[in-house]
Amino acid sequence: MTSFNPIEAWLHMKAQLPPLPIERIGIMYVYPVFLGLLLLEFFKAKELYNLKETWASFVILVGATGIRVLTNVFEITLYFFLFKLAEPLREQYLGYGSLGFAWYIWIICMLADDHNFYWHHRLSHNIRLLWAAHLPHHSAKTFNLTVSIRNGWFITLYKPIFWLWMPLVGFEPIMIATALILNSFYQFFLHSQLVPSLPLYERLFNTPYIHTVHHSSNTPYLDKNHGGILTIWDRLYGTWQPPIKGVVPKYGISHDPGTDNPITHNLFEFQEIWKDVKKAPGLKNKFMYIFGPPGWSHDGSSMTSKQLQRELAQAKAEGREVPEHTFIRSN
């Protein structure tokens, strides 16, 4: 009986995959440009940076990259498996085996990818277990280009789920992987305060000016602007929020770990979930602390973003002032 060797299995799968040209382009050209822009922003606006937090972001990047290198092979292999699995069904019922690589299929693939990202991102803000994995990206108290590299270590464990339908309907796995990488390239530029508003461009495309709303913990801004490349999804699904005059963005999360330790930032919310589950009465409440929205509580001790926004809207309607603390998510 032979024992299973995960390293050999990983190497075997990697050897079976065709080359992904966008990865070579990224290493040779795109990533050096990103590093240059990051350094340029730092020397031009040092006040936007906190060195301890910046260092933590780079450590988070190293951890996320290591995990991504390991899981990426399984992800693309799964896309190939599903593509081949459904190929006979596509040929029988849809009349094609593959959607191919025509230019218009690339456009459709990019649109589908960005739509997938919107829902992956939105649910990562509305399901607490997923929010625990996404939280490190929002836990920085500053907003600069290092936030773009600050991605949670456990995101890759569930993110591919939102893309599994694409190989089934016939999108080539290499095209799907390329679209994912191109989307992440675009989003690097969204994390800067040095880019002004671009009104005409923002009617269709996401910009740093729009993305500052998403990273703000002010009550009117909570869980808004989830789009990656395009703003149309937020407009279509009711999560669009342009910057509000007079509302100064407050970056970071209100329920803060209180440290810059990158390990803590990746584990913090999972630990908080466990604490809440242990003290919660009944299975329903325990379930909600895991899969309900962040801030949900069985006793009203904390509120969700929607509850906070309703409270704010009611206070404004009644002409009451709202204390600053209610502008921030309680959990």
GIURFEN-V758770 format. One record per backbone hydrogen bond with DSSP energy under -0.5 kcal/mol. NH is the residue of the N-H (numbers start at 0). CO is the residue of the C=O. Records with the same first field share a line. If there is no record, write none. Layout:
BEGIN
NH = CO  CO
END
This chain:
BEGIN
5 = 3
8 = 4
9 = 5
10 = 6
11 = 7
12 = 8
13 = 9
14 = 10
15 = 11  12
16 = 12  13
20 = 18
22 = 19
23 = 19
24 = 20
25 = 21
26 = 22
27 = 23
28 = 24
29 = 24
30 = 25
32 = 28
33 = 29
34 = 30
35 = 31
36 = 32
37 = 33
38 = 34
39 = 35
40 = 36
41 = 37
42 = 38
43 = 39
44 = 40
47 = 44
48 = 45
53 = 49
54 = 50
55 = 51
56 = 52
57 = 53
58 = 54
59 = 55
60 = 56
61 = 57
62 = 58
63 = 59
64 = 60
65 = 61
66 = 62
67 = 63
68 = 64
69 = 65
70 = 66
71 = 67
72 = 68
73 = 69
74 = 70
75 = 71
76 = 72
77 = 73
78 = 74
79 = 75
80 = 76
81 = 77
82 = 78
83 = 79
84 = 80
85 = 81
86 = 82  83
87 = 83
89 = 85
90 = 86
91 = 87
92 = 88
93 = 88  89
94 = 89
95 = 89
98 = 169
104 = 101
105 = 101
106 = 102
107 = 103
108 = 104
109 = 105
110 = 106
111 = 107
112 = 108
113 = 109
114 = 110
115 = 111
116 = 112
117 = 113
118 = 114
119 = 115
120 = 116
121 = 117
122 = 118
123 = 119
124 = 120  121
125 = 121
126 = 122
127 = 125  291
128 = 289
129 = 126
130 = 126
131 = 127
132 = 128
133 = 129
134 = 130
136 = 133
137 = 134
138 = 134
146 = 143
147 = 144
148 = 145
149 = 146
150 = 148
154 = 151
156 = 153
157 = 154
158 = 154
160 = 157
161 = 158
162 = 159
163 = 159  160
165 = 162
166 = 162
167 = 163
168 = 164
169 = 165  166
170 = 165
174 = 171
175 = 171
176 = 172
177 = 173
178 = 174
179 = 175
180 = 176
181 = 177
182 = 178
183 = 179
184 = 180
185 = 181
186 = 182
187 = 183  184
188 = 184  185
189 = 186
190 = 187
191 = 189
195 = 193
201 = 197
202 = 198  199
203 = 200
204 = 200
205 = 228
210 = 206
211 = 207
212 = 209
213 = 209
214 = 210
215 = 212
216 = 249
218 = 326
220 = 217
221 = 217  218
223 = 220
224 = 238
230 = 203
231 = 203
234 = 230
235 = 231
236 = 232
237 = 233
238 = 233
239 = 233
246 = 243
247 = 245
248 = 246
250 = 248
251 = 214
255 = 253
264 = 260
265 = 261
266 = 262
267 = 263
270 = 266
271 = 267
272 = 268
273 = 269
274 = 270
275 = 271
276 = 272
277 = 273
278 = 274
279 = 275
285 = 281
286 = 282
287 = 283
288 = 284
289 = 285  286
290 = 286
291 = 287
295 = 292
307 = 303
308 = 304
309 = 305
310 = 306
311 = 307
312 = 308
313 = 309
314 = 310
315 = 311
316 = 312
317 = 313
318 = 315
319 = 314
322 = 320
325 = 322
326 = 323
327 = 324
328 = 216
329 = 302
END
